[in-house]
Amino acid sequence: MEPPTIRQKMAKHWQFYLIVALPIVYFLLFKYLPMYGILLAFKRYRVSMGIWRSPWAGLYQFKKFFNNPSALRVMYNTLVLSVYALVTSIPLAVILAIALNETGSKLWRKTVQMVTYAPYFISTVVMVAILMQFLDPALGMFNTIRNLFGKESVNFMGDAKLFKHIYVWSALWQNTGYNAIIYLAALTGINPELYEAARVDGVNKFQKIWHVDLPSIKTTIVIMFIMNMGFIMSLGFEKAFLMQNPLNLESAEIMSTYVYKMGLINSDFSYSTAIDMINSVINIILILTFNKIAKMRNEGGGLW
């Protein structure tokens, strides 16, 4: 008896192939097909001529960006905000997850989870509106408290030096509860025999956390760190753009907002595509580098 052909196999299991076809079509249409637009980075794009017929420009758009006096400042702002958010978000999420895991009261644990997780559902626009209300120089809560103690009001949103702190810590308040879920799930998967052995050895709670909990979730922490490194230069556009004003633009201008202004406002599509391509290349280099470091140090083995 001859083995079934590929067509016969597909006819027999057509439901499976249909389910698999849907995400494949999605990725082809919305992920791979738009890659054709990367040609814009190497052309002097003219709308009337289209992408293919527009004249080639080689590396002109890239040289234009790096010769721009504001290029280094924009890259620096993006890098500082991303690294600042990364080095604070992971430790705080791990600490919250461990604290919840050590909580004996189920009611208290569920309450804390609900309170810390709820801000994640606040939209970016509403989040920035809340910040502006709380930090308003005249009627904001923080300045009202300062006035009660005889101190002058501060224009928090207009201070370029305070922008990164406001941006990062408001994001931590909004996302830490959500990020902690991943580490909490990793903690629940720890072998109970390790805790039994630790109790036999007479360790206290802090020693148990240091010698059992943290080593057990080390792989999860490393993987999350590497995955976040892949987005280090792709900082969220919406929040930074909504928080920008002429007073804090020196610190608030990041790569994504700069691409938006160059591409959609100034209609320089080739230039904005080149900048976005630089973003992607830097992200790829970072994720490959830190994945290699993790594998060399055997810190969870990396992503691949």
Number of C-alpha atoms within 10 A of each C-alpha: 3 4 7 9 9 9 10 11 12 14 11 11 11 13 11 10 13 12 10 11 11 10 11 12 12 11 11 12 12 10 11 11 10 10 11 10 13 15 17 24 25 20 23 21 23 16 11 8 10 11 19 14 13 17 15 16 15 12 12 16 21 21 12 14 17 12 11 11 10 14 16 13 16 19 16 17 18 24 18 16 21 21 16 16 20 17 11 14 20 21 14 16 22 22 15 22 23 18 14 20 17 12 12 10 10 11 10 12 15 13 12 15 18 13 10 18 19 14 18 18 11 11 12 17 12 10 18 20 14 13 17 15 14 16 22 20 19 14 12 19 14 17 21 19 12 14 14 9 9 9 11 12 18 17 15 20 21 19 16 18 14 14 21 22 14 16 20 19 16 14 18 22 15 21 19 25 23 20 21 25 18 17 25 20 14 18 20 12 11 14 11 10 9 15 16 11 12 17 13 9 9 11 14 10 11 10 12 16 17 11 13 18 20 17 12 18 21 15 19 20 21 20 19 17 18 23 17 19 24 19 18 24 28 20 18 16 16 13 17 22 18 15 21 19 16 9 13 19 17 18 22 25 23 27 27 22 21 20 21 18 14 17 17 11 11 12 14 17 23 26 26 26 22 25 25 21 15 17 18 17 13 18 19 15 13 20 21 18 13 20 24 17 15 19 14 11 11 11 16 16 16 24 17 7
